[in-house]
Amino acid sequence: MVVASGALAMALALLLHARPRRDTAVGGPDAAVGGSDGGRDSRTLWPAPGDHRSGGRGGPVLLVLALAAAAVGLVCGATALHLAVARAGPVAAWAQERAVTSVELVVTTEPRMIARGDERQPLVILEARVERASARGETSRPRTPVLVIATAGEGWDEVAWRSRVDAVGRWSPAEPGDRAVAVLVPRGPPTTLDRPTVLLRGVDHVRDRFRRAVDPLPADARGLVPGLVIGDTSLTPPDLTQAMRDTGMTHLSAVSGSNVAIVAGGVVLLATRLGLPRRWRLPVVLVALLGFILLCRPEPSVLRAGVMGAVGLMALTGGRRRASLPTLAAAVIGLLCLDPWLARSYGFALSTLATLGLVLWARPWGLAMAARLPRWAGLPARAAAVPLAAQVICAPVIVLLQGTVTTVAVLANLLAAPLVPPTTILGVVAALLAPVSVGLATAVAWLAAVPAWVIGRIARVCSRLPGGTLEWWDGAPGAWALAALTLALLVTWRWWSHQVVRRPWVAGAAACALLGWTLPLPGPAGWPPSGWVVVGCDVGQGDAFVVPTGAGRAVVVDTGPDPHAAGACLRSLGVHRVDLLVLTHFHSDHVGGLVGVLGAAEVSEVLVTPVQEPADSAASVTGEVSAAGIPLRQARPGDRWTWGDTAVTVLWPPPRPPAGGSAANNASIVLDVEVSGARALLTGDLEPESARLVARLTAGRDYDVLKVAHHGSAAQDERLVREARPEIALIGVGADNDFGHPAPRALSLLSEVGAVVLRTDLHGDVAVVRDPRGRLVPHAREGG
């Protein structure tokens, strides 16, 4: 059954990605049922009970192959039916023609907002099902799943789940393999035709009152409690989301199988305490789970969590453990029959693999570890086996998502595990009380907030531990390499254990070598280089620069566009506290990585430009900083901070920067930085009209280091560069960018003034280092 479920998942992932032909849905009717000769072949592949004519050892192998073929045929047949229903009607053809139609939709997911990273309004994205569509004199009533992409402010962000709306919009084709057959871009706001049913409106009422009840809670608890109870992660601070991702705790920030198991277990315990007859307990549990699923929205992720939670609960109990493995396989087959697109979902893969890890290894590993430890450590050992089993089997898929391997996931999940049940149970109680009294629900929510806040602290602290995240190869090669390494270790574990006992000195030396490879010590051969005064982080097409203020502390200027790259850079430098985070202006290539910085280090203060453009990006930054509880102030010329040998002074912008060019760029914060006797000028994305004025402010000052404005674009002020007379010029720029950065003109100008140029596109992370003789020398991490 396990082989069968794995085979069909891989088959579906490939089939759904291919663009279907007009004449077949998934390989044609014959392929969906295994071919026209399936009946004759089944007599030889699947022998009857007691029939041993298939030949000794070949029987089990043929049985496994037959099960795999039958499972693939079953699910491919179900997929063919899903696709036939989805593609019936004219919507797919209209999408190819980019037709404009009037359409009646049933909303099937909650609307979600996505920022664009520029001056434009955010997007609203939701999934829906077409109930009626009219165009070119033709009216059809299909049941086509579609994706709606609208602009915020047009009313689409306010449509209710399961409501029926009418709209006009233009169709376009969806990506191959997506659940949606077409994409609708509306022209104007929707018109609500039917509201959801009374039951669903009641559920919405409970959710709204519960959100009001948790509103007074601290930021971390205000995000985690609704996430665990109703699956609403919109209130979770972005830096906490990043920290939980870095520590393998993302399943604790939203509804997962563990929450379903906790609710089911709590209902069973309550029914037992109340003396409910045994025959009534199962119906009561089922009703409670149905209500919980409705409260969380019965979307595919929640249904998947419910099924996997039930299987995982079975695996961890002694009485039914033997049935858990075939039950898991049957659950995978059933879920893929109901929703074939789960085969392309990372969440489904991680949930299934985690449950498989619990089924295969959690109990045996726990007992084995407990047998080798003192009696008092037996219970913690059995508890540690649960996250260990899940992490080992899920690590290759996590590499596909993050490109890193977390070493603190087991510790973080072990510390957080005892806090999840009280948070979930008290949160559910608060949700049930919310329709009656928001005040009473808030009181209970405060009780749930205590363990939730501790979960958040565990995630934040563990994400900052040295070596907590290790870089790994990106993409499929990295995933396959880690899977092969994991399998090899599992198969040869006994041999390795025997070698450790026989040759402890060799094992110790190997462990030290491995530690030295994964956690290189600071020094000339490692990173960061000894005596660094400025580091430019390789964050792609964007800026992120770091200036040290003390041991493990720094000033960070901009965050680049990528949260992962920004956080990884700080961790590689050993920075766990940011005394000042400067966001020179609000373009996404300078603030997009804010979440990564907030997740990687404790930020004391954030400094921003007074010009709030682009407005949506400025609002997003303000919201993220406020949610994290960090003081935010606007820069003013003359502002100055001092930490030991490091001093930072604001030179620019004035309250009203000059007009012309980009208003946001002209309002970039310009810093005069002194660190360990070196002087650096950091210029953001300053445009020439503002750079000319800054040149007057810096006249007569020599700078050792110049952060070249606007990624080395051709729009440089020659006077500013020549009067700065830098020894070293730093350019934050992405490889193969389509802006032509850095421009030949800018590089020629820097060459004329005698500056050594360090570029992140060629050299990776770059640093300016003061050597033992007191000289400033360039240093590149990648040695480009």
N, C-alpha and C positions, 0 to 999 in steps of 0.2 A: 504493500500500500504506500509506503514512503517513497519507493522508487517511482511508483505510478504517479503520485502527486507531484514529485519533483520534475518528472518528464513532461507532464502536461503544463506545468507552470512555465518551463522554458519554451515549450512549443508555442504557447499562447503569446508569450512576450515577443517571439519572432513573428508570428502570424499577424498580430495586431499592428505591428510596426509597418508591415508591408501595405502598400496601397491596394485595396481590393479591386479586382477586375469587374467588369459589368456583368459577366455571365455567372459568376460564382460569388458566394459570400466568404467562405473560408475554405478554399480548396475544392469546392463543389460538394454536392450531396454525398457522392460516393466516398470522398476523403473524410467527410465528417463522421461517417459510421465505420471507417476502416476498410472501405473497398467493397466491391460487389461479391468477392469470394470470402467474405468474413465468416460465413457460416461453415463452409467446408474447412477453412484453416483452423477454426476454433476447436474442431474435434481432435486435431493433432496437438495443438498448443496447450489445451486445457483438458487433461485427462479426467475422466470421471472418478469420483471417490472410489478408492480401492483398486483402480486400474493402474498397474505398474508397468504396462507395456511400453511407456515412453522411455524407460531405460534408466534405472538407478538414479545417479546423481543429476541427470539432466532434467528430471521432473521439476524440482524447485526452481531451477533457472527458467524453464519454459513457463512455469506458472507466473513468475515475476514479470517476464516479458508479456505474457497474456494480460496480466493486470494493468501493466503500463499502457499497452495498446488499447485496452478497453477504456481506461481512464481518459486517455488522449482523445479517443473517438467520442466519448460521452461529452466531454467539455467542449470539444470543437463543434460538436453538433449543437450544443446549447449556445455557443458563440455565434454559429451560423444563424440561429433563430433570432438572437439579439440583434445582429447586424441587419437581418432581413427586415425586422420591425423598424429599426432605426433609420434605414435608408429607403423605406417605402415612402412614396410621395415625391413631390417635385423640389423639395428644399435643397437637396444635394446638387441638382442641376442648376437651380437658381444661384447657388453659391459659386459655381464655376463661371456663371455669366455676370456675377456682381450685381444681381438684380436688386431693385428697391421694392419692398413689399410691406403690406400691413400684416400684422401677425398677432395672434393671441397665444400667450405663454402661461405656463404654470411654473412658478419659481421653485426650484428643487434644492437650492443651497442658500445659505446666508450670504448677502452681499459682502464683499471684502474690498478694502481700499488699498491701492498700490501707488506709491509716489513715483513720479517719472524722473526725478532728479534734475529737473530744470524749471523754467518759469511757468510751465503749463500746469493746469489743474491735475490733481491725481486722477487715476482711473478707478472705476468701479467695475468689478468683475463678479459675475454670478453665472450659475448653470441653470438651465430651464428646459422645459419640454414644450415643443410646439403642439398646440391643440387645433389651431386653425391658421391658415395662411392664404393670402389672396394677392395675386399679381397677374397683370396682362389678361384680365378677364377670366382667370382660372382661380377657383377656390378649392382648397384641399384641407382635409382633417387628418393629418398624419400624427404620429407620436415620436417626432424626431428630437433627439437630445441636441441642444445647441449651447454655445457659449455666448454670453452677452458681455460686451466691453463698452462701457459708457463713460462719460466724463462726469466727475463729481460736481454736484450742484444742480443736476438736472432731475433729481428725485429718485434716481435708481438706487441710491444708497439707503433709501427709506422703505423700499418694498419689503413686504413681510414674506417669510418662508411659507411655501405652499399657497400663496395667493395667486389669483388669476389676473393678468394684466394685458392690456392692449397697447401696441406700439407700432411705429413705422420706422424702418431702418433698412440699411444696405447689407446684403449678405456677402460673405467671402468664405473661401474654403478653409477648413480646419486642418491642423497638422495631421499627417498620416499616423494612425494608431491611437488618436485621441478618442475619448468617449463621445465628444461632440462631433456631429456630422458637419456643422457649419458654424461660422461666427457671425453674430449680428451686431452691427454698430448702429445704435438707435439714433434717430433724428428727433430729438426732443424728449420730453419727460414721458413716463408711462401713465396710462389711465387704468386705475384699479377697477376691475369688473366684479370680482368676488373676493371676499376676505377669506382667510382660513376657517376651518370648521370651529365649532364651539370648543371642542377639546383642545385643539391646537392654539386657539386664542387664549385658553386658560393656561396652557403651558407657557406661552409668551408672557402672560401676566406674571407668572411665577418667576420667570427669568428676569424680567424687568425689575420686579420688587427685590429680588435677590441681589442684583447689581447695585441697587440703592442701599441695601443693607451692608454691603462690603465696602462702600465708598469711603467711610472714615478710616479704614485700616491702613497700616503702613504700605508703602509702594510694593514691596516684594509680596507681602501677604495678599494685598488687593489684587495682584495678578495671579498668584498660584491657587488661591481658594476657588475662584470661579473656574479656572482651568481644570482643576481636579473634579469639580462637582458638575458643571454644566458644559464643559468643553469650550468655554469662551476664553481664548488666550489673548484677546485684544488689549487687555489691561496689563499684561506682563511687561515690565521694563525691558527694553531691548538689550541692555547690558546683561540682565539676568538670563534672558534667552540665550545669549551667546555663551555665558558661563556654564549653563546647563548643557549646551551642545558640546562644549569643550570637555566636560566631565562625564559624558555619557548618561546624563540624567534627563534627557528631553522627554522621556516617557512619564516623568513626574510633573511636567508642566501642562499636561492635558490629559483627557480621559484615555486610559489604556486598559489592557486586560486586568492589571492588578487592581484597578479601581472597581471594575465589575466584580471581581472575585471578593473584594472587601465588602461591597454592598450586599452581595449574595450571602456571604458568611455572616454579616451582621444581622440580616433578616432571619437566617436559620437560628442563630443564637437567641434572638429576641423571641421567635416562635417557640423555641424550646423552653425558655424561661417562663413564658406565659402558659405553658402546659398545653399548647395546641396539639390536637391529635396528629399522629404521624401522617395519615393520609391527606391532611390538609396542608402540610408544610410545603410540599412541592408546588401546588397551585399558588400558594401565597408568595413563594420565592419568585415564581415566573411572573406574577402580576407586578411584584416590586421591581423586577428587572425590566419589564415592559415600561413601567413608569419612569425608571431611571434613563432608559434609552430615549424615550420621548423627551425627557427634560434636556438631554444632551443633543437631541436631533438624531433621528435614525438615518444618518448618512453612512456611506460605506465604511468610513474609518471607525465609527462607533460600533456598527454591527460586527466588524472584524474584531474589535477589542472585546466585545461580548463573547464571541465564540472562543477566541484564544484564551480569555480569562477563565472560562469554564474548563477548557482542556488543561490549562496550567494548574488550576486548583485540583483537578483529578490527578495530575502527575505528582503533586506534592503530598498526596494522601496515600497511606499505605494500602488501603483496601482495594483501590481500583487502579493502581499504578500500571498493571500489566495491560489494561485496556486503553491506556492513554495514548500510546503510539499509533495504533490503528485508528483511534478516534481522531487524533490530530490529522492524519492523512485523509480520513473521510471528511473532516471539516474543511480542509483545503479544497478538496474536490467539490464539495457542496458550495462553498463560497465562490469558487471560480465558475461554477455553473450559473449561480445567481448574478454574479458581476465579473465577467471575464477580464475587465480592465484592471482588476486588482493585480493581475500578473505583471503589470508594468509599474506597480506602485512600490517605492522604496519602503513606505510604511508597512505594507503587507509583507514584504520580504523580511524586514526586521522583526515584526511581530511573530511571524511564523518561525523564523530561526530561533528567536529567543525562547519560544515555547518548546521547540524541539530540543534546545539545550537543557531546559528544565526536565523534559521527559527523559532524556538520555543520561544526563550526568549529575544533575543537582543532588539527588538522593545518594547515589553511590559515592560521589566525591565527598559529600558531607560526612557520610559514615566513615569513609577511609581516613579523612583528615581528623575526625574526632577520635578514631582508634589510636592515632599516633601522637595525640596531645594529652596533657593532663585533663582530669575529669572536669575541672572547672571551665576549661576552654572548649568542651565538646559542643555546647549550644552555639557559641559564636562561630565555631568552625562549620557547623551545619548551615548556619545562616549565611556565611560567606560563600558557600558553594553555590547559592542561587544566583547572585550577580556574576560570579566567576563563570559559571556555565553559560549564562546569557551573553556575557562580553566576549568570550572566546569564539563562539559560533557567529556572532554578529560583526566582529571586527572587520572582515573583508568587505562587507557591504558598507560599513561606515567609512572605509577608506574611499569608496566611490563618491561619497557625499562630501567628505571633508579633506581628503588627502593627508590625513594625520592619524596617528594611533595614540589613544589616550591611555596613560598608565595609571590614572587615579580613579578610573570608573568603578572598579570593585570597591575600593575604600569609600568613595563618595556614596555609592548606592547602599553599601552596608550601613553607613552612618545614618543615611536618610530613611532607610526602610522602616524602622519602628515609628517614624513620624508620619508616614503616609496614612495608616488606618485612622488615627484620631483626626487628622485634617479632613479626610474624606467623610467620615461618619458625622462629625460635627458640622461640616459644610452642608451635607444633605439635610441634617436637622434644621439648620438655619434657612435653607431654601424652602423647606416645608412650612416653616413658621412665617416666612416673609409675606405671603398673602394675608395672613391674620394680623401681624404686627411687625412693621419694619424695625421698630425699636427693639423688640424682643429678639428678632432675627439678628440684629446687629450685635446684641449682647452675646449670643451664641457664636456669631462669626468671629468675635474677638477671641473666644476660646480656641477656635480653629486657627486663628492667625498666629498663635504662639508657635505651634509645631511647623506651620507653613513658613514663618519667618526664619526658623532654624534651618529648614531645608534650603532656603535661599542663601543663608550664610554659608552652609556647607558647600554649595555650588560655587560661590564666589571665592571662598578660601582655597578650595581644592583646585580651582582653575588657575590660581596664581602660584601653585607649588612648583618649584624648579623641576624641570623634566616631566611635568605633568602631561605635556603633549609632545609627541615625537613626530617629526616630518617623515613622510613616506611617499613612495611613488604615486603620482596621481593616476586616475582612470583605471581602466580594466586591467592593464598589466600589473599595477600595484595591488589590486584586489586579488588577482590570481596568485601573485607571488606570496601574499600574506596567507591566503587559503592553503597553498602548498606547504608553507612553513608551519602553519598550525597543524595540518594533518600529519606532517612528518614528526612533529614533537609529540602528538598524541599517540602515534603508532610506536615510537621509539622511547616513550617515557620510561618504561621499566629498565631499558638498557642504560639510559642516562642516569637514572637513580642508582643503578648498580655501580656505574663508573664513579659517581660522586663519592659513594661509600668506599670504594677501593682506592681512589686517587684523590683525596680531599685537597692536596696542594695544587694539583693540576686544575681541579674544578674551581678553586679559589682564584687562581691566576686568570682563568678564562672569564670568570665573573667580573674581575677587575678590568680586564681588557674590554669587555662588553660595556661596562659602565663608563669607561673612558671614551668609548666610541659614541655612545648615545648622549652623554652629558659632558661635552668637552669643557675643560676648565678655562677661565679667562687667561689670556696671555698672548704672547706673540704668535703662537701657532693656532690659537683658537679665536673665538668670537664672544664678546667684543675684544678688540685689541687693547692692550694695556695703554693707558694714557689717552683714551679717546676724548675729544672735546666737542665734536659734532658728528652725528651719524645721519645719513640720508637713507631712509628705508625704501627698499624696492617694493612698491605697492602698485605697480602698473602705471598707467597714464594718470599721474596725480602726484601730490606732494605729501610727505610725512618726514619731518626732521626732529631729531631728539638731541637735547643738550643736557648733560649731567648736572645735577645739583647736590649730589651726595651719594652715599652707598645705597643702591637700589632705588634711587629717586632721580627725577628728571623733569625738564620742561619739554612738552611735546608741541610742535607747531604743525598743525594740520594732520589729517588722518588718512588721506588718500581715499580711493573709492571702494576699497575692499576691506570689510571688517576682519576677515581671517588674516590677511596679510599684515594689517596694522597691529593686531594683537600678537601675531607670531613674532614680529620685529621687536616689540617691547619685551616679550618673554625671552627672546634670544639675548637681549641686552641685560637681562636680570632686573628690569625695572618693575617694581611692584607698587610704587607710589608716584603719581604725577602731581607735582606741586602746582603746576599751571598748565592747562591745556589751552592753546591759542588756536582759534579757527579764523584764519585770515579773512575769509569771505565764505559765502554760502553755496558756492558751486559744488556739485556732488563729487568732483574729483579731489576736493579738499575736505569734505565733511562726511562722505559716504561711509568711511570706516569708523565713525564715531562709536558705534556699538562695540566694535572689537577693542578699542582702547578702554572703554568703560568696563568691559568684561575682563580685560587682562590686568588692570591696575586700579588702585584706589585713586580717584581724581579729587583734588582738593578744591579747585576753582577752574571755571571756564571763562575765557575772554573771547568776545566776539566783536565784529565790526558793527558800528551803529547803523549801517545801511542794510536794511532787511530785504535784500534781493538776492536770488529769487524768493518771493514771499512764501511759497509753500515749503521750500527747503529750510528757510529760516524758522518757520513755524514748527517744522518737524524736529529741528535741532533743539529748539526751545522746549518742546514737549519732552524729548528724550532726556535732556539735562534735568528738567524739573522733576520728571518721574524718578530719576535716580537721586533726587534730593541734594544736588550739587549747586553751590552758589554760582550765579552767572552774572557777569558785568560787561558793560560796553567799554571798548577801548577809548582812551583819550590821550592825545599827545602829552608826553611828560610822565605818564604812569611808569612806575619803576618798582621792581622786585629784586631782592637780594637774598641769596642763599650761599653763605660761605664765600667761595671764590667765583661764584656765578652771579651775574647781574643782568637783568633784562629791562630795557627801556623802550617804550612805545614812541616812535617817531611820527607815525601816520596811521590813520587818516584824520583830518580835521572834521568838524561836524558836517560840513558841506564840501565834499570833494569836488574837483572840477568836472564840468560836463564834457561829454564826448567819449566815444568808445563805449566800453562796457561799464555801466555804473557799478556793478558788483566788483569788477576787477580794479577799478580806480579807487574803490574803498577798501582794498586789501590792507590789512594791518602790516606795517613795516616795523621790524624790531632791530634795535642795536643790542647785540649780545656780547658780553664779556665773560669768558670762562677760562680760568687758569692762565691768565695773561694773554690769551688770544682774543681777537675781536672779529665778530662776524656780523654781516648785514643780511637779514632775511627779508625778502621783498615780495612774497606772495605771488600774485599774478598782476603786478602793477603795470598799468598802461603807460605809454610814453608821456602823455600830458600830465600825469601825476608824478612820474619818475623825474621829470625836469624840476618839479618843486621839491622833491625829496633830495635831489642832488644839491640844492641850495642849503638844505638842512645839514647835509653831511660834508659840506665843503671843508677841506683842510684835514679830514680824518682819513687815515689809512686803515684799510680792513684786510685782515689776513684771509678771511673766507667770505665769499659772496655766494648767496643762494640766488641763482640766476632767475629773473622774473619770468613767469608764464612759460615754464618748461623749455626755455631757450627759444622762444618764438622769434621771428624776425623783428617784432615790434619792441626793440630795446632802445633805451635812451643812452646814446654814446657817452654823453658827459658823465652820467652817473657811474657807468662802468669804468671809464678812464680815471675819474677822480677817486674811486674806491681803491684802485690799484691792488686787486686781490692776488695773493699767491696761489690760492686754490679756489676754483669755481665748482659749485655743486649744481647739478641739473637733475631734478626729479622728472622722469619721462618714461613712458611705456614703450616696450619693444614693438616695432611694426605698427606704430600709431599712424592714423590716416590724416594727421594734422601737419605733417612735415616737420615735427619737432625732434631734435633741435635744428634750427635753420642754419644753413651754411654761413649766412651773414653774421649771426650771433657767435658762432664758433670762431669765425675769422676775427671778430672784434676781441674775443677773449684771448686768442692767440697773440694778437698785437700787444696786449697789455702784459703778456708773459704769464698768464694764469694756467695752472695745470687743471684740466677739466676732468671731473669725475661724473659719469652718467650712470644712472641706475639701469637704463636699458642695456648697456654693455657690461657693466661691472657688478650688477646686483646691489646688495647693500654696500654703501660706501661710508668711509669715515675719514675724519681729519684727526691725526694722532700727534701728540707731543712726545717725541722720542727721548731717551735718557739724556741726550745732549741739549735738550730744550728746543729742538727744531720742530716745525710743523711739517708732517709728511703725509701724503695721501695713502689710503689703505682701502683695498677692495676685497669684499668677502669672497666673491666668486673668482677673483683673479682674471677678469675679462681682458 
